[in-house]
Amino acid sequence: MDPEIGPVERVAPGMACTVMARDGAGAAYGQGVFESARGFSVYISTHDCPWQPGEEVVLACGALGRRVAALARFREHTGGRAIFSRQSPWRPFNRRSLERYATSLAATLGEEPGMDVVVTDISMGGAAVLVAETPADVKTWLRMTTPAGECAVPVVIVGGHGEEAGTVLHLQFEEVTPEAALVLQGFVSSLAAAVVSEAA
């Protein structure tokens, strides 16, 4: 276990797999399910195929916050699966994906219709939300409409603190679906890119 990032996954069949560009943009643009690996060949079950032979990508597998990733090159898509050539060992996913980025996004917390909240910061592992009142359930749902799309994420309230504007709850994401992971990745990546742009 790396103390900087916490426990990480071991790659295993059935894991959700996100395919990201290797050009540094960080935006997810493909998804599937890890099927198997033979030698340096990685097989991902997916009906989509936005890649060209020879295209370099990053494969990220496992639950958010415990992911592992490897550099790879796309080879072909056949029989409902994409085949990649792995070019690096599986390593803990870049810790930048767990960094929190400030935002001000309207969302809802709880079972639908839920209470209105404001997401004040977010990472691939969790978020902070400003609430008018604390929900009764520790485990609940966060529903967001982001520029990258809509998603509903199961969350656990792991803490909170008071501010002038109200109570800020600290949420940890749990069992995020591949579809929601793509939306989260796109949104977090856009916030990260904005920070880099401002610093330039």
MDAnalysis code that builds the backbone (N, CA, C; Angstrom):
import MDAnalysis as mda
import numpy as np

u = mda.Universe.empty(600, n_residues=200, atom_resindex=np.repeat(np.arange(200), 3), trajectory=True)
u.add_TopologyAttr("name", ["N", "CA", "C"] * 200)
u.add_TopologyAttr("resid", np.arange(1, 201))
u.add_TopologyAttr("resname", ["MET", "ASP", "PRO", "GLU", "ILE", "GLY", "PRO", "VAL", "GLU", "ARG", "VAL", "ALA", "PRO", "GLY", "MET", "ALA", "CYS", "THR", "VAL", "MET", "ALA", "ARG", "ASP", "GLY", "ALA", "GLY", "ALA", "ALA", "TYR", "GLY", "GLN", "GLY", "VAL", "PHE", "GLU", "SER", "ALA", "ARG", "GLY", "PHE", "SER", "VAL", "TYR", "ILE", "SER", "THR", "HIS", "ASP", "CYS", "PRO", "TRP", "GLN", "PRO", "GLY", "GLU", "GLU", "VAL", "VAL", "LEU", "ALA", "CYS", "GLY", "ALA", "LEU", "GLY", "ARG", "ARG", "VAL", "ALA", "ALA", "LEU", "ALA", "ARG", "PHE", "ARG", "GLU", "HIS", "THR", "GLY", "GLY", "ARG", "ALA", "ILE", "PHE", "SER", "ARG", "GLN", "SER", "PRO", "TRP", "ARG", "PRO", "PHE", "ASN", "ARG", "ARG", "SER", "LEU", "GLU", "ARG", "TYR", "ALA", "THR", "SER", "LEU", "ALA", "ALA", "THR", "LEU", "GLY", "GLU", "GLU", "PRO", "GLY", "MET", "ASP", "VAL", "VAL", "VAL", "THR", "ASP", "ILE", "SER", "MET", "GLY", "GLY", "ALA", "ALA", "VAL", "LEU", "VAL", "ALA", "GLU", "THR", "PRO", "ALA", "ASP", "VAL", "LYS", "THR", "TRP", "LEU", "ARG", "MET", "THR", "THR", "PRO", "ALA", "GLY", "GLU", "CYS", "ALA", "VAL", "PRO", "VAL", "VAL", "ILE", "VAL", "GLY", "GLY", "HIS", "GLY", "GLU", "GLU", "ALA", "GLY", "THR", "VAL", "LEU", "HIS", "LEU", "GLN", "PHE", "GLU", "GLU", "VAL", "THR", "PRO", "GLU", "ALA", "ALA", "LEU", "VAL", "LEU", "GLN", "GLY", "PHE", "VAL", "SER", "SER", "LEU", "ALA", "ALA", "ALA", "VAL", "VAL", "SER", "GLU", "ALA", "ALA"])
u.atoms.positions = np.array([
    [0.843, -1.209, 0.000],
    [0.000, 0.000, 0.000],
    [0.868, 1.244, 0.000],
    [0.529, 2.173, -0.842],
    [1.240, 3.447, -0.877],
    [0.547, 4.398, 0.083],
    [1.225, 4.899, 1.125],
    [0.567, 5.767, 2.103],
    [0.061, 7.062, 1.508],
    [0.580, 7.437, 0.340],
    [0.136, 8.690, -0.281],
    [-1.230, 8.543, -0.934],
    [-1.558, 7.326, -1.392],
    [-2.813, 7.172, -2.124],
    [-3.746, 6.151, -1.498],
    [-3.288, 5.428, -0.466],
    [-4.134, 4.444, 0.161],
    [-4.089, 3.124, -0.593],
    [-4.993, 2.197, -0.266],
    [-4.969, 0.883, -0.891],
    [-5.299, 0.971, -2.374],
    [-4.707, 0.083, -3.160],
    [-4.991, 0.050, -4.585],
    [-5.499, -1.330, -4.959],
    [-6.114, -1.424, -6.136],
    [-6.684, -2.664, -6.605],
    [-5.639, -3.551, -7.281],
    [-5.956, -4.833, -7.391],
    [-5.255, -5.736, -8.288],
    [-6.178, -5.924, -9.473],
    [-5.630, -5.909, -10.669],
    [-6.465, -6.030, -11.861],
    [-7.076, -7.424, -11.910],
    [-8.402, -7.480, -12.112],
    [-9.091, -8.760, -12.144],
    [-10.249, -8.696, -13.138],
    [-10.610, -9.833, -13.745],
    [-11.739, -9.862, -14.686],
    [-13.008, -9.301, -14.057],
    [-13.760, -8.554, -14.853],
    [-15.016, -7.967, -14.385],
    [-14.891, -6.547, -13.878],
    [-13.659, -6.044, -13.748],
    [-13.465, -4.661, -13.299],
    [-13.867, -3.671, -14.375],
    [-14.459, -2.563, -13.950],
    [-14.714, -1.472, -14.881],
    [-13.378, -0.907, -15.342],
    [-13.278, -0.594, -16.623],
    [-12.030, -0.050, -17.168],
    [-12.330, 1.214, -17.956],
    [-11.625, 2.272, -17.652],
    [-11.756, 3.536, -18.360],
    [-10.521, 3.738, -19.226],
    [-10.746, 4.139, -20.467],
    [-9.647, 4.385, -21.401],
    [-9.514, 5.885, -21.590],
    [-8.308, 6.427, -21.323],
    [-8.081, 7.866, -21.385],
    [-6.976, 8.200, -22.369],
    [-7.052, 9.408, -22.909],
    [-6.006, 9.880, -23.814],
    [-4.691, 9.996, -23.054],
    [-3.584, 9.759, -23.757],
    [-2.277, 9.832, -23.122],
    [-1.609, 11.180, -23.385],
    [-2.346, 12.119, -23.937],
    [-1.724, 13.390, -24.315],
    [-1.695, 14.408, -23.184],
    [-2.133, 13.973, -21.981],
    [-2.091, 14.879, -20.831],
    [-3.399, 15.582, -20.574],
    [-4.355, 15.490, -21.512],
    [-5.641, 16.155, -21.313],
    [-6.414, 15.495, -20.188],
    [-6.276, 14.173, -20.045],
    [-6.883, 13.466, -18.926],
    [-8.346, 13.127, -19.093],
    [-8.994, 13.590, -20.171],
    [-10.422, 13.328, -20.338],
    [-10.647, 11.874, -20.736],
    [-11.568, 11.206, -20.031],
    [-11.905, 9.832, -20.376],
    [-12.695, 9.824, -21.676],
    [-12.423, 8.885, -22.543],
    [-13.197, 8.853, -23.775],
    [-13.543, 7.447, -24.199],
    [-13.460, 6.496, -23.306],
    [-13.890, 5.147, -23.608],
    [-14.054, 4.362, -22.331],
    [-14.883, 3.334, -22.368],
    [-15.100, 2.534, -21.182],
    [-15.416, 1.108, -21.579],
    [-15.219, 0.196, -20.648],
    [-15.514, -1.195, -20.902],
    [-15.295, -1.995, -19.635],
    [-15.153, -3.291, -19.791],
    [-14.931, -4.189, -18.663],
    [-13.675, -5.002, -18.929],
    [-12.781, -5.026, -17.941],
    [-11.560, -5.801, -18.082],
    [-11.921, -7.274, -18.185],
    [-11.498, -7.893, -19.290],
    [-11.828, -9.292, -19.543],
    [-10.681, -10.213, -19.138],
    [-9.501, -9.941, -19.670],
    [-8.352, -10.774, -19.340],
    [-7.074, -10.118, -19.852],
    [-5.951, -10.695, -19.470],
    [-4.654, -10.246, -19.962],
    [-3.806, -11.481, -20.212],
    [-3.156, -11.506, -21.365],
    [-2.251, -12.605, -21.700],
    [-0.934, -11.984, -22.120],
    [0.084, -12.178, -21.292],
    [1.349, -11.534, -21.590],
    [1.161, -10.027, -21.540],
    [1.471, -9.357, -22.637],
    [1.302, -7.906, -22.706],
    [0.006, -7.514, -23.402],
    [-0.836, -8.482, -23.753],
    [-2.120, -8.189, -24.401],
    [-3.207, -8.039, -23.345],
    [-3.968, -6.940, -23.444],
    [-5.066, -6.667, -22.519],
    [-6.368, -6.657, -23.316],
    [-7.357, -7.409, -22.843],
    [-8.629, -7.543, -23.540],
    [-9.725, -6.841, -22.742],
    [-10.375, -5.868, -23.377],
    [-11.426, -5.082, -22.741],
    [-12.733, -5.295, -23.495],
    [-13.772, -5.770, -22.800],
    [-15.084, -5.936, -23.430],
    [-15.733, -4.572, -23.612],
    [-16.036, -4.204, -24.841],
    [-16.691, -2.928, -25.135],
    [-17.240, -2.960, -26.545],
    [-18.418, -2.389, -26.720],
    [-19.000, -2.330, -28.059],
    [-18.529, -1.082, -28.799],
    [-18.035, -0.102, -28.053],
    [-17.551, 1.129, -28.674],
    [-16.105, 0.967, -29.112],
    [-15.751, 1.665, -30.175],
    [-14.356, 1.619, -30.622],
    [-13.972, 2.967, -31.236],
    [-13.679, 3.971, -30.374],
    [-13.286, 5.288, -30.883],
    [-11.797, 5.386, -31.199],
    [-11.039, 4.284, -31.060],
    [-9.589, 4.336, -31.197],
    [-9.128, 3.874, -32.569],
    [-7.969, 4.351, -32.960],
    [-7.321, 3.935, -34.199],
    [-6.143, 3.018, -33.858],
    [-5.854, 2.018, -34.710],
    [-4.706, 1.148, -34.439],
    [-3.433, 1.969, -34.217],
    [-2.719, 1.630, -33.141],
    [-1.485, 2.347, -32.809],
    [-1.691, 3.514, -31.883],
    [-2.955, 3.866, -31.593],
    [-3.233, 5.015, -30.718],
    [-2.800, 4.699, -29.286],
    [-2.108, 5.648, -28.658],
    [-1.595, 5.445, -27.305],
    [-2.602, 5.955, -26.278],
    [-2.860, 5.132, -25.258],
    [-3.883, 5.443, -24.262],
    [-3.387, 5.063, -22.865],
    [-4.206, 5.401, -21.865],
    [-4.008, 4.935, -20.496],
    [-5.222, 4.088, -20.129],
    [-4.991, 2.892, -19.619],
    [-6.065, 2.032, -19.135],
    [-6.118, 2.149, -17.625],
    [-7.274, 2.510, -17.078],
    [-7.426, 2.645, -15.622],
    [-8.517, 1.692, -15.161],
    [-8.179, 0.798, -14.228],
    [-9.114, -0.226, -13.762],
    [-9.316, -0.145, -12.259],
    [-10.523, -0.527, -11.828],
    [-10.794, -0.620, -10.400],
    [-11.660, 0.504, -9.888],
    [-11.960, 0.436, -8.596],
    [-12.824, 1.420, -7.958],
    [-12.126, 2.758, -7.843],
    [-12.905, 3.830, -7.932],
    [-12.342, 5.169, -7.796],
    [-11.644, 5.301, -6.450],
    [-10.464, 5.893, -6.477],
    [-9.681, 6.068, -5.266],
    [-8.732, 4.919, -4.989],
    [-8.942, 3.773, -5.670],
    [-8.053, 2.629, -5.478],
    [-7.600, 2.078, -6.835],
    [-7.687, 2.893, -7.858],
    [-7.429, 2.423, -9.211],
    [-5.959, 2.155, -9.501],
    [-5.753, 1.287, -10.488],
    [-4.434, 1.092, -11.055],
    [-4.520, 1.412, -12.533],
    [-3.410, 1.807, -13.111],
    [-3.417, 2.202, -14.518],
    [-2.145, 1.718, -15.199],
    [-2.238, 1.566, -16.513],
    [-1.088, 1.162, -17.312],
    [-1.132, 1.894, -18.643],
    [0.050, 2.188, -19.179],
    [0.140, 2.745, -20.518],
    [-0.098, 1.612, -21.502],
    [-0.770, 1.919, -22.615],
    [-1.077, 0.880, -23.589],
    [-1.217, 1.481, -24.983],
    [-1.235, 0.592, -25.971],
    [-1.448, 1.004, -27.361],
    [-2.565, 0.148, -27.932],
    [-3.540, 0.798, -28.582],
    [-4.668, 0.069, -29.155],
    [-4.224, -0.733, -30.370],
    [-4.689, -2.004, -30.438],
    [-4.357, -2.862, -31.575],
    [-5.542, -3.077, -32.506],
    [-6.635, -3.629, -31.950],
    [-7.783, -3.904, -32.801],
    [-9.032, -4.109, -31.966],
    [-10.182, -4.084, -32.640],
    [-11.465, -4.335, -32.000],
    [-12.144, -5.452, -32.775],
    [-12.446, -6.538, -32.076],
    [-13.067, -7.671, -32.747],
    [-13.932, -8.446, -31.770],
    [-15.077, -8.915, -32.233],
    [-15.953, -9.727, -31.388],
    [-16.411, -9.051, -30.121],
    [-16.628, -7.740, -30.156],
    [-17.104, -7.020, -28.977],
    [-16.050, -6.746, -27.928],
    [-14.779, -6.855, -28.319],
    [-13.733, -6.524, -27.353],
    [-12.593, -5.794, -28.032],
    [-11.997, -4.889, -27.264],
    [-10.845, -4.129, -27.751],
    [-9.586, -4.786, -27.207],
    [-8.559, -4.852, -28.050],
    [-7.299, -5.465, -27.647],
    [-6.223, -4.384, -27.626],
    [-5.533, -4.279, -26.485],
    [-4.481, -3.288, -26.304],
    [-3.164, -4.003, -25.992],
    [-2.066, -3.383, -26.366],
    [-0.740, -3.863, -25.976],
    [-0.278, -3.028, -24.789],
    [-0.116, -3.691, -23.630],
    [0.320, -2.974, -22.425],
    [1.786, -2.597, -22.558],
    [2.111, -1.338, -22.213],
    [3.475, -0.832, -22.376],
    [4.136, -0.434, -21.071],
    [3.460, -0.670, -19.953],
    [4.045, -0.370, -18.642],
    [3.419, -1.294, -17.621],
    [4.021, -1.415, -16.432],
    [3.382, -2.201, -15.360],
    [2.103, -1.491, -14.905],
    [1.213, -2.250, -14.247],
    [0.059, -1.624, -13.606],
    [0.560, -0.907, -12.359],
    [0.237, 0.372, -12.252],
    [0.682, 1.171, -11.108],
    [-0.510, 1.914, -10.515],
    [-0.389, 2.371, -9.255],
    [-1.458, 3.199, -8.685],
    [-1.773, 4.371, -9.604],
    [-3.063, 4.629, -9.779],
    [-3.503, 5.702, -10.667],
    [-2.962, 7.033, -10.191],
    [-2.596, 7.881, -11.135],
    [-2.020, 9.192, -10.832],
    [-2.783, 9.879, -9.705],
    [-2.074, 10.242, -8.638],
    [-2.715, 10.844, -7.468],
    [-3.436, 12.149, -7.793],
    [-3.093, 12.788, -8.929],
    [-3.772, 14.041, -9.266],
    [-5.268, 13.834, -9.421],
    [-5.677, 12.581, -9.763],
    [-7.100, 12.311, -9.913],
    [-7.833, 12.416, -8.579],
    [-7.086, 12.356, -7.440],
    [-7.706, 12.455, -6.132],
    [-7.621, 13.858, -5.552],
    [-6.940, 14.756, -6.227],
    [-6.874, 16.131, -5.754],
    [-8.242, 16.782, -5.893],
    [-8.560, 17.613, -4.916],
    [-9.862, 18.286, -4.946],
    [-9.757, 19.609, -5.694],
    [-10.800, 19.924, -6.425],
    [-10.854, 21.162, -7.194],
    [-12.100, 21.940, -6.801],
    [-11.912, 23.224, -6.553],
    [-13.023, 24.073, -6.137],
    [-14.010, 24.244, -7.278],
    [-15.293, 24.274, -6.917],
    [-16.342, 24.491, -7.904],
    [-17.544, 25.087, -7.180],
    [-18.578, 25.366, -7.895],
    [-19.833, 25.833, -7.308],
    [-20.958, 25.284, -8.173],
    [-21.269, 24.017, -7.938],
    [-22.195, 23.287, -8.801],
    [-23.463, 22.927, -8.042],
    [-24.608, 23.327, -8.563],
    [-25.881, 22.959, -7.956],
    [-26.112, 21.461, -8.139],
    [-26.575, 20.804, -7.077],
    [-26.805, 19.363, -7.130],
    [-27.908, 19.022, -6.131],
    [-28.250, 17.739, -6.039],
    [-29.211, 17.292, -5.031],
    [-28.603, 16.129, -4.252],
    [-28.982, 16.036, -2.983],
    [-28.473, 14.994, -2.096],
    [-29.651, 14.234, -1.527],
    [-29.606, 12.909, -1.576],
    [-30.670, 12.079, -1.031],
    [-31.498, 11.432, -2.115],
    [-32.483, 10.654, -1.682],
    [-33.386, 10.012, -2.635],
    [-34.177, 11.079, -3.367],
    [-34.504, 10.789, -4.634],
    [-35.216, 11.788, -5.435],
    [-36.526, 12.189, -4.762],
    [-36.892, 13.475, -4.785],
    [-36.219, 14.560, -5.506],
    [-34.964, 15.075, -4.802],
    [-34.762, 14.726, -3.543],
    [-33.552, 15.132, -2.838],
    [-33.561, 16.583, -2.413],
    [-32.601, 16.932, -1.541],
    [-32.489, 18.332, -1.104],
    [-31.457, 19.052, -1.970],
    [-31.696, 20.316, -2.198],
    [-30.769, 21.115, -2.997],
    [-29.495, 21.378, -2.209],
    [-28.355, 21.154, -2.849],
    [-27.052, 21.413, -2.228],
    [-26.154, 22.078, -3.262],
    [-25.003, 22.563, -2.812],
    [-24.002, 23.123, -3.713],
    [-22.702, 22.360, -3.502],
    [-22.175, 21.786, -4.579],
    [-20.883, 21.108, -4.515],
    [-19.807, 22.186, -4.511],
    [-19.019, 22.238, -3.430],
    [-18.009, 23.298, -3.303],
    [-16.616, 22.842, -3.729],
    [-16.364, 21.543, -3.655],
    [-15.143, 20.998, -4.251],
    [-15.371, 19.524, -4.552],
    [-14.553, 19.000, -5.456],
    [-14.777, 17.628, -5.916],
    [-13.472, 17.010, -6.386],
    [-13.369, 15.699, -6.235],
    [-12.254, 14.917, -6.775],
    [-12.864, 13.645, -7.339],
    [-12.019, 12.750, -7.826],
    [-12.531, 11.478, -8.317],
    [-12.921, 10.550, -7.165],
    [-12.576, 10.925, -5.939],
    [-12.883, 10.066, -4.799],
    [-13.980, 10.572, -3.897],
    [-14.347, 11.865, -4.051],
    [-15.373, 12.405, -3.172],
    [-15.646, 13.872, -3.455],
    [-16.462, 14.472, -2.592],
    [-16.850, 15.867, -2.797],
    [-17.229, 16.496, -1.458],
    [-17.249, 17.816, -1.433],
    [-17.780, 18.567, -0.296],
    [-19.018, 19.298, -0.787],
    [-20.087, 19.257, 0.010],
    [-21.321, 19.915, -0.394],
    [-21.820, 20.825, 0.726],
    [-22.328, 21.973, 0.330],
    [-22.915, 22.924, 1.272],
    [-24.401, 22.605, 1.384],
    [-24.871, 22.367, 2.616],
    [-26.267, 21.966, 2.826],
    [-26.937, 22.891, 3.830],
    [-28.255, 22.975, 3.715],
    [-29.033, 23.761, 4.670],
    [-29.330, 22.929, 5.912],
    [-29.415, 21.599, 5.733],
    [-29.646, 20.693, 6.861],
    [-28.959, 19.369, 6.581],
    [-28.588, 18.665, 7.626],
    [-27.894, 17.383, 7.473],
    [-28.905, 16.267, 7.286],
    [-28.744, 15.444, 6.242],
    [-29.689, 14.344, 6.026],
    [-29.594, 13.302, 7.128],
    [-30.664, 12.536, 7.308],
    [-30.703, 11.530, 8.365],
    [-29.817, 10.334, 8.035],
    [-29.729, 9.993, 6.757],
    [-28.972, 8.811, 6.347],
    [-27.509, 9.149, 6.074],
    [-26.614, 8.314, 6.577],
    [-25.187, 8.497, 6.323],
    [-24.848, 8.072, 4.900],
    [-25.518, 7.015, 4.425],
    [-25.340, 6.565, 3.046],
    [-26.488, 7.105, 2.201],
    [-26.141, 7.776, 1.109],
    [-27.173, 8.403, 0.308],
    [-26.685, 8.569, -1.131],
    [-27.322, 9.463, -1.884],
    [-26.967, 9.676, -3.295],
    [-26.703, 11.142, -3.568],
    [-25.701, 11.402, -4.407],
    [-25.434, 12.752, -4.895],
    [-25.728, 12.758, -6.379],
    [-26.632, 13.635, -6.800],
    [-26.995, 13.740, -8.215],
    [-26.539, 15.088, -8.754],
    [-25.771, 15.033, -9.852],
    [-25.181, 16.247, -10.409],
    [-25.431, 16.335, -11.914],
    [-25.613, 17.551, -12.379],
    [-25.621, 17.824, -13.813],
    [-24.403, 18.699, -14.077],
    [-23.395, 18.124, -14.695],
    [-22.134, 18.821, -14.957],
    [-22.029, 19.148, -16.434],
    [-21.079, 19.991, -16.829],
    [-20.856, 20.227, -18.259],
    [-20.509, 18.946, -19.013],
    [-20.023, 17.926, -18.280],
    [-19.657, 16.649, -18.909],
    [-20.837, 15.672, -18.957],
    [-21.968, 16.051, -18.353],
    [-23.146, 15.184, -18.360],
    [-23.752, 15.033, -16.976],
    [-24.778, 14.191, -16.886],
    [-25.471, 13.950, -15.622],
    [-24.991, 12.650, -15.000],
    [-24.973, 12.608, -13.665],
    [-24.618, 11.358, -13.003],
    [-25.230, 11.317, -11.612],
    [-25.466, 10.100, -11.147],
    [-25.931, 9.852, -9.783],
    [-24.906, 8.945, -9.137],
    [-24.363, 9.366, -7.986],
    [-23.261, 8.642, -7.355],
    [-23.642, 8.280, -5.922],
    [-23.527, 6.997, -5.544],
    [-23.743, 6.638, -4.136],
    [-22.611, 7.192, -3.287],
    [-22.962, 7.769, -2.145],
    [-21.953, 8.417, -1.298],
    [-22.149, 8.032, 0.156],
    [-21.076, 8.212, 0.932],
    [-21.123, 8.070, 2.385],
    [-20.664, 9.384, 2.983],
    [-21.417, 9.896, 3.946],
    [-21.014, 11.118, 4.641],
    [-19.944, 10.739, 5.661],
    [-18.732, 11.253, 5.454],
    [-17.607, 10.862, 6.323],
    [-17.169, 11.978, 7.263],
    [-17.822, 13.132, 7.181],
    [-17.451, 14.235, 8.059],
    [-18.187, 15.497, 7.678],
    [-17.841, 16.579, 8.341],
    [-18.479, 17.853, 8.037],
    [-17.958, 18.943, 8.958],
    [-18.252, 20.172, 8.590],
    [-17.883, 21.302, 9.443],
    [-18.810, 22.468, 9.139],
    [-18.884, 23.403, 10.068],
    [-19.750, 24.554, 9.899],
    [-19.027, 25.725, 9.251],
    [-19.744, 26.455, 8.420],
    [-19.254, 27.688, 7.813],
    [-20.333, 28.747, 7.932],
    [-19.979, 29.987, 7.593],
    [-20.955, 31.073, 7.667],
    [-22.177, 30.780, 6.825],
    [-21.945, 30.178, 5.647],
    [-23.042, 29.938, 4.713],
    [-23.883, 28.723, 5.083],
    [-23.398, 27.890, 6.011],
    [-24.144, 26.696, 6.393],
    [-23.205, 25.567, 6.776],
    [-23.670, 24.341, 6.612],
    [-22.874, 23.158, 6.942],
    [-22.276, 22.560, 5.680],
    [-20.998, 22.225, 5.738],
    [-20.333, 21.560, 4.625],
    [-20.124, 20.103, 5.006],
    [-20.689, 19.201, 4.195],
    [-20.530, 17.768, 4.421],
    [-19.441, 17.218, 3.513],
    [-18.642, 16.306, 4.041],
    [-17.602, 15.653, 3.253],
    [-18.122, 14.283, 2.822],
    [-18.172, 14.066, 1.523],
    [-18.740, 12.841, 0.960],
    [-17.653, 11.983, 0.321],
    [-17.775, 10.689, 0.510],
    [-16.880, 9.745, -0.169],
    [-17.703, 8.955, -1.176],
    [-17.230, 8.882, -2.429],
    [-17.944, 8.144, -3.457],
    [-17.786, 6.647, -3.233],
    [-18.871, 5.897, -3.546],
    [-18.840, 4.444, -3.411],
    [-19.407, 3.771, -4.653],
    [-18.776, 2.680, -5.087],
    [-19.293, 1.830, -6.159],
    [-19.832, 2.654, -7.330],
    [-18.995, 3.506, -7.869],
    [-19.391, 4.366, -8.984],
    [-19.472, 3.534, -10.261],
    [-20.557, 3.686, -11.011],
    [-20.709, 2.940, -12.260],
    [-19.733, 3.486, -13.304],
    [-19.406, 2.680, -14.321],
    [-18.530, 3.192, -15.388],
    [-19.081, 4.450, -16.052],
    [-20.424, 4.492, -16.228],
    [-21.031, 5.665, -16.868],
    [-20.837, 6.925, -16.021],
    [-21.072, 6.795, -14.700],
    [-20.884, 7.943, -13.809],
    [-19.404, 8.311, -13.716],
    [-18.534, 7.302, -13.770],
    [-17.098, 7.563, -13.704],
    [-16.639, 8.416, -14.882],
    [-17.208, 8.169, -16.060],
    [-16.848, 8.965, -17.232],
    [-17.246, 10.429, -17.052],
    [-18.458, 10.637, -16.508],
    [-18.920, 12.009, -16.270],
    [-18.024, 12.688, -15.241],
    [-17.729, 11.980, -14.145],
    [-16.866, 12.545, -13.110],
    [-15.487, 12.875, -13.660],
    [-14.925, 11.941, -14.434],
    [-13.592, 12.163, -14.990],
    [-13.573, 13.389, -15.893],
    [-14.614, 13.517, -16.726],
    [-14.682, 14.671, -17.623],
    [-14.780, 15.984, -16.860],
    [-15.607, 15.991, -15.802],
    [-15.810, 17.211, -15.021],
    [-14.551, 17.577, -14.242],
    [-13.973, 16.582, -13.535],
    [-12.759, 16.845, -12.746],
    [-11.617, 17.282, -13.665],
    [-11.512, 16.644, -14.826],
    [-10.452, 17.013, -15.770],
    [-10.605, 18.452, -16.250],
    [-11.862, 18.878, -16.472],
    [-12.078, 20.254, -16.934],
    [-11.704, 21.254, -15.841],
    [-11.986, 20.911, -14.574],
    [-11.606, 21.793, -13.466],
    [-10.094, 21.846, -13.326],
    [-9.428, 20.688, -13.482],
    [-7.972, 20.635, -13.394],
    [-7.333, 21.451, -14.506],
    [-7.902, 21.335, -15.711],
    [-7.364, 22.084, -16.859],
    [-7.507, 23.584, -16.637],
    [-8.628, 23.996, -15.999],
    [-8.850, 25.418, -15.731],
    [-7.810, 25.953, -14.746],
    [-7.465, 25.113, -13.734],
    [-6.443, 25.519, -12.766],
    [-5.102, 25.706, -13.452],
    [-4.766, 24.763, -14.332],
    [-3.489, 24.847, -15.063],
    [-3.472, 26.088, -15.943],
    [-4.605, 26.357, -16.591],
    [-4.706, 27.511, -17.477],
    [-4.529, 28.814, -16.709],
    [-5.128, 28.886, -15.512],
    [-5.015, 30.104, -14.703],
    [-3.578, 30.317, -14.220],
    [-2.892, 29.200, -13.959],
    [-1.534, 29.295, -13.444],
    [-0.525, 29.650, -14.523],
    [-0.897, 29.409, -15.784],
    [0.036, 29.643, -16.896],
    [0.221, 31.142, -17.140],
])
